[in-house]
Amino acid sequence: MDPEAHKGFRKYTGDAISTLSWDADTGTHIPFRASVSHKHRTWAKTHFSNPELFLRPQSEKEIRLIVNLARQCGKTIVVVGSGHSPNDLTCTSSWMVNLDGFNSVVFENCRELQLEVEAGIRLHQLADELEKRGWAMPNLGSITAQSIAGAIATNTHGSSLRHGTLSQAIVSLTIMLSSGESLRCSATENEDLYHAALVSLGGLGIITHIVFQAVPAFNLAWKQEVVMTPQILDAWKTDLWTRSEFIRVWWFPYSGRSILWSADKTEEPLRERPHSWYGGGLGRFSYELALYFSTWLPWLTPIVERYVFSLQYRWEVGPSGSAVQKSHEALTMDCLFPQLVNEWAIPLEKGPEAIQRLQTWLDGDKGDKSGIPFSPKGIYVHAPIEVRVADTTLQAKKPWLDQSCQTGPTLYLNATLYRPFLRNPPEWERYYNAFEWLMKDLGGRPHWAKNFISTSKEEFWGMYPKMKDWVELRNTVDPHRMFANDWLKKNLLKDEEDTEITQIKERLKKL
Ligand SMILES: Cc1cc2nc3c(=O)[nH]c(=O)nc-3n(C[C@H](O)[C@H](O)[C@H](O)COP(=O)(O)OP(=O)(O)OC[C@H]3O[C@@H](n4cnc5c(N)ncnc54)[C@H](O)[C@@H]3O)c2cc1C
């Protein structure tokens, strides 16, 4: 560590460190807002870490001060948004930076419906800001708790074949590199950095500003129906995914049924959501309690799931609720309890095969029909398994690390396992190994933020033709390896020595 690094900074004072640096431009001090006792945990309480410093800057100058000091001290920086990534992407024992206090609107372009925002803004705050202007986000995932920078960093998606992922709405972004320099990038300016940073995994620098492309505000009329799962598979190739703008399917493997949720823009007056059985305190508590008991007596799981299905929806096939809501209210949902989630992107046309093989395996097949080389004995899963779609081949912006299918529409299959009262269901790892084996067999790639467990560095490099470019660009813009965090080292970055040896070998080959 550079002994001069702390020059001009006060020493730690208990928990909070409030050191200051002089800003010659304004004749004021720049605060250094840090605490030393922050305990980080992810939303589902599956990963924890104790960062050496937890920093919450409120201005660009404060962010630059942190970056400059981290560089001088040889520290790694991990930025955390709302901590909703289910895996350990955001865990660090080094410095953790959070931009919740850097979340204002900077500029609006009313003609183009574009809003420049500070990157710590949460999606629900962004939705409110857009609504004030009569605008909205074109597409959304299941929740709005995420920060905009965090949501795009892992390629968050919703469910619509008329949309790609949330990165599609990012016109430009400003990123502060480990040198302290800020670079603006877009489809026409620093293009490589832009395409690398649209799905950055926090590995390039701190995204400080984002220009967001909004659309005119819209309401959605949605409806949900109970459908027998074979009917879903029958309609797959006809109009299942095209009959409405937004469509998602919740597959309940123990009920033989699925919920088909569809939504379209409407001018109809607003109409409230129907009552949700497990949206109420008692329903929610009893469901969680029943799931908790099932972790001790796993064979109870199908009975619980079937019973809850009939209370939450209805057992008979047919309509099971509708409403008219503002877009961001209609598209989001109650995700219930802390959970493990393992979501993979596979080509849409492989969907029926994926669902049939997984259903066969869950029904007890030992691999003869499903081809899945893991024993299903003692495995009971939670519902729903989420079945969603996106089409990033339509979007002009091409993030280098987009996990979606690059040759056609994508199916996102999400194997959810609840953690009732924070207890993992038994055999969850065998289930996830089997699920991931199937997804890989069907040409899939895991969602960056979720709880995949069996994908090696070599497999990731094989899955992404652009991985080499992304890593090389990362190494160029971050020569100090300030953003080469533990997660990236574990999953993507090759050891420095390996890289050097490869480079020497390549140079020798050219001689
Ligand atoms: C209940 C729930 C529902 C979800 N629903 C969906 C869904 O419908 N669709 C979907 O695709 N995903 C979904 N997710 C996943 C979620 O959208 C992503 O994990 C998202 O990245 C979380 O955003 P965040 O602000 O919490 O970011 P974090 O989890 O805090 O961080 C994610 C990544 O972003 C980086 N990062 C954050 N801010 C910055 C910055 N300013 N500069 C540079 N890097 C930064 C971090 O370093 C990290 O690598 C869901 C997750 C949960 C828990």
The ligand as an ORCA input file, in Angstrom:
! r2SCAN-3c Opt
* xyz 0 1
  C     -36.945    -11.177     -6.392
  C     -36.085    -11.053     -7.632
  C     -36.686    -10.922     -8.875
  C     -35.897    -10.825    -10.027
  N     -36.527    -10.765    -11.241
  C     -35.770    -10.784    -12.374
  C     -36.395    -10.791    -13.665
  O     -37.618    -10.743    -13.787
  N     -35.587    -10.866    -14.754
  C     -34.222    -10.938    -14.658
  O     -33.545    -11.028    -15.680
  N     -33.605    -10.885    -13.446
  C     -34.350    -10.812    -12.321
  N     -33.730    -10.768    -11.095
  C     -32.274    -10.582    -11.060
  C     -31.921     -9.084    -10.948
  O     -32.620     -8.306    -11.883
  C     -30.430     -8.893    -11.224
  O     -29.684     -9.687    -10.363
  C     -29.961     -7.447    -11.108
  O     -28.607     -7.413    -11.505
  C     -30.076     -6.901     -9.707
  O     -29.872     -5.508     -9.695
  P     -29.205     -4.824     -8.423
  O     -29.359     -3.347     -8.527
  O     -29.661     -5.476     -7.202
  O     -27.676     -5.159     -8.698
  P     -26.672     -5.952     -7.748
  O     -27.159     -7.323     -7.565
  O     -26.385     -5.160     -6.556
  O     -25.395     -5.967     -8.712
  C     -25.431     -6.700     -9.908
  C     -24.182     -6.400    -10.727
  O     -24.217     -5.041    -11.146
  C     -22.995     -4.402    -10.834
  N     -23.279     -2.986    -10.620
  C     -24.262     -2.453     -9.864
  N     -24.216     -1.106     -9.951
  C     -23.179     -0.795    -10.770
  C     -22.604      0.436    -11.240
  N     -23.105      1.622    -10.899
  N     -21.537      0.367    -12.058
  C     -21.014     -0.818    -12.433
  N     -21.511     -1.998    -12.026
  C     -22.580     -1.989    -11.201
  C     -22.516     -5.128     -9.590
  O     -21.134     -4.944     -9.370
  C     -22.881     -6.564     -9.936
  O     -21.906     -7.111    -10.792
  C     -34.480    -10.838     -9.929
  C     -33.874    -10.952     -8.674
  C     -34.672    -11.059     -7.534
  C     -34.017    -11.207     -6.186
*
